[in-house]
Amino acid sequence: MWITIEDEARMKIYSVSTRHYYAFGALVFEEVSYKIKELPGVRWVLPDSYLDVKNKDYGGEPFINGQAVMCPNHGDDYTITELNPMEWKCNNVLQVLVPIADGSEEIMIIDILRRAKANVMVASVGDNLEILASRKAKLVADMLLDEAAKLTYDLAVLPGGLGDAQAFAKSDELVNLLKKQAESNKHYGAICASPALVLDSWFTQGNMVTTKYKLFRLYHLLSLLPLNFELSLLCLHLLLFFDYKSQGKRAIAYPAMCDKLSDRSHIDNRVVVDGNLITSRGPGTSMEFALGIVEKFFGRPKALELAKGLLVVRK
């Protein structure tokens, strides 16, 4: 509903700070929106940034048609949504690959994973070790991706950001690495734009190729067994059914990217784990995303210990 009167807008517009969302809750015409910015104590969250608008004019476009986005969680606990639970294992030291590229979000999981004593390898997808992050910070990778791809990892996880997600999607080397990680039942993840732009593009296509290969293998195996035709056909149908059920992965992404996901059944959650895949929504959920990874590998007590030390949850 469009609001055209300033007094009505003052009653309708609100700032919400809960464990789920920051939002403003009305659509206003341009001339009204500039006045609304002067409401005392209002804190707005736009898709790209946190803006304290009290007595300030940041210029640019008026605050019209704003989108509710996830806010950081500072409650008594944090939550992850888990589907198709499986145990996540690593050897003595958790080995993690974090690719970066121009446009990567500075709010990344590297800090928390290193606090959990993981060995995090930061790999540049471009030609240079140094990249320019989304807010113009300069980040230096440990090595280039072509070197990093020669190693093995318990987890490969993509950071947030639009520019880097686009670069990741164009990198055949990275996409192939992620596919191998997934198909070998190792763990992988992504946050923000990457689940939609990088992972979802091959959830279906890659699985179609894999399923055709498995179909051939199953047919060959059944042909060697002493079964009649009807029983062989029944076994094949059952195997294909369970194989199909195991193929689809549920993922979440940045709200503006969710329409690109093939399965949007869980997009309102903050962190979703589906088997060996973990995804999350954006900057406001990045810490919970990292804590979810810590929880899966090291257990919830360890994750909560880190969360309390970081003041993500109350002590």
Residue pairs with C-beta under 8 A, 6 or more apart in sequence:
1 26
1 27
2 27
2 28
2 29
3 9
3 12
3 13
3 26
3 27
3 28
3 29
3 32
4 28
4 29
4 32
5 32
6 32
6 35
6 36
9 26
9 28
9 32
9 35
9 36
10 36
10 39
12 25
12 26
13 24
13 25
13 26
13 28
13 36
13 39
13 42
14 23
14 24
14 25
15 22
15 23
15 24
15 41
15 42
15 43
15 44
16 22
16 23
16 24
16 25
16 68
17 43
17 71
18 71
19 71
19 73
19 74
19 75
20 70
20 71
20 270
21 68
21 69
21 70
21 71
22 43
22 44
22 45
22 50
22 68
22 69
22 71
22 284
23 45
23 66
23 68
23 69
24 42
24 44
24 63
24 66
24 68
27 64
27 65
28 36
28 63
28 64
29 64
30 62
30 64
33 62
33 63
33 64
34 57
34 62
36 42
36 63
37 53
37 56
37 57
37 62
37 63
38 53
38 54
38 55
39 54
40 54
41 54
42 53
42 54
43 50
43 51
43 52
43 53
43 54
44 51
44 53
44 63
44 66
45 51
45 69
45 71
45 284
46 63
46 66
46 67
46 69
47 67
47 69
47 254
47 255
47 256
51 58
53 63
67 255
67 256
68 255
69 255
69 281
69 282
69 284
70 255
70 270
70 281
70 282
70 284
70 285
71 284
72 284
72 285
72 287
72 312
73 270
73 284
73 285
73 287
73 288
73 312
73 313
74 311
74 312
74 313
74 314
75 313
75 314
76 313
76 314
77 304
77 313
78 270
78 287
78 288
78 291
78 307
78 312
78 313
79 270
79 271
79 288
80 270
80 271
80 272
80 273
80 278
80 288
80 292
80 295
81 266
81 269
81 270
81 271
81 272
81 273
82 272
82 273
82 274
83 250
83 266
83 272
83 273
83 274
83 275
84 246
84 274
84 275
85 273
86 275
86 276
88 154
88 187
88 276
88 296
88 297
89 154
89 297
90 154
90 155
90 297
91 154
93 117
93 118
93 119
94 113
94 116
94 117
94 118
94 119
94 154
94 155
94 297
94 298
95 118
95 119
95 121
95 151
95 152
95 153
95 154
95 155
96 113
96 118
96 119
96 120
96 121
96 153
96 154
96 155
96 156
96 157
97 121
97 123
97 148
97 151
97 153
97 155
97 156
97 157
97 177
98 108
98 109
98 110
98 120
98 121
98 122
98 123
98 157
98 158
98 159
99 122
99 123
99 124
99 125
99 145
99 148
99 156
99 158
99 159
99 164
99 168
99 171
99 174
100 122
100 123
100 124
100 125
100 131
100 133
100 139
100 141
100 159
100 164
101 124
101 125
101 126
101 131
101 163
101 164
101 167
101 168
102 126
102 131
102 132
102 133
102 163
102 164
102 167
103 132
103 133
103 134
103 161
103 162
103 163
103 164
103 165
103 166
103 167
104 131
104 133
104 134
104 139
104 159
104 160
104 161
104 163
104 164
105 133
105 134
105 159
105 160
105 161
105 164
105 192
105 283
105 286
106 133
106 134
106 135
106 137
106 139
107 160
107 283
107 286
108 159
108 160
108 286
109 157
109 159
109 191
109 286
109 289
109 290
109 293
110 120
110 122
111 290
112 287
112 290
112 291
112 294
112 306
112 310
113 120
113 290
113 293
113 294
114 120
115 306
115 309
116 294
116 297
116 298
116 302
116 306
118 297
121 142
121 143
121 148
121 151
121 153
122 139
122 141
122 142
123 141
123 142
123 143
123 144
123 145
123 147
123 148
123 149
124 130
124 131
124 141
124 143
124 144
124 145
125 145
125 164
125 167
125 168
125 171
125 174
126 144
126 167
127 144
129 140
129 141
129 142
129 143
129 144
130 138
130 139
130 140
130 141
131 138
131 139
131 141
131 164
132 138
132 139
133 139
133 161
134 161
134 162
134 163
134 164
142 148
145 171
145 173
145 174
146 173
149 173
149 174
149 177
153 181
153 186
154 186
154 187
154 297
155 186
155 187
155 188
155 189
155 293
155 297
156 177
156 178
156 181
156 186
156 187
156 188
156 189
157 188
157 189
157 190
157 191
157 278
157 293
158 164
158 165
158 168
158 189
158 190
158 191
158 194
158 198
158 199
159 191
159 192
159 194
160 191
160 192
160 193
160 194
160 254
160 282
160 283
160 286
161 192
161 193
161 194
162 192
162 193
164 194
165 192
165 193
165 194
165 196
165 197
165 198
166 193
166 197
168 174
168 175
168 194
168 197
168 198
169 175
169 197
169 198
169 201
174 198
175 198
175 202
178 188
178 198
178 199
179 202
179 206
181 187
181 188
182 188
182 206
182 276
182 277
183 210
185 276
186 276
187 276
187 277
187 278
187 296
188 199
188 276
188 277
188 278
189 277
189 278
189 279
189 280
189 289
189 293
190 198
190 199
190 251
190 279
191 279
191 280
191 281
191 282
191 285
191 286
191 289
192 253
192 254
192 257
192 280
192 281
192 282
192 283
193 253
193 254
193 257
194 253
195 251
195 252
195 253
195 257
195 261
195 279
196 251
196 253
196 254
196 257
196 258
196 260
196 261
197 257
197 260
199 249
199 251
199 277
199 279
200 251
200 253
200 260
200 261
200 262
203 248
203 249
203 251
203 262
204 262
207 247
207 248
210 247
211 240
211 243
211 244
211 247
214 243
215 240
218 236
218 239
218 240
219 236
222 232
222 235
222 236
223 232
225 232
227 235
246 275
248 263
249 263
249 274
249 275
249 277
250 263
250 265
250 266
250 272
250 274
251 261
251 263
251 266
251 272
251 274
251 277
251 279
252 258
252 261
252 266
252 267
252 269
252 271
252 272
252 279
252 280
252 281
253 260
253 261
253 267
253 279
253 281
254 281
254 282
255 267
255 281
255 282
258 264
258 267
261 267
266 272
270 280
270 281
270 285
270 288
271 278
271 279
271 280
271 285
271 288
271 289
271 292
272 278
272 279
272 280
273 292
273 296
278 289
278 292
278 293
278 296
280 286
280 288
280 289
280 292
287 307
287 310
287 312
288 312
291 303
291 306
291 307
291 312
292 303
294 302
294 303
294 306
295 302
295 303
304 313
307 313
308 314
308 315
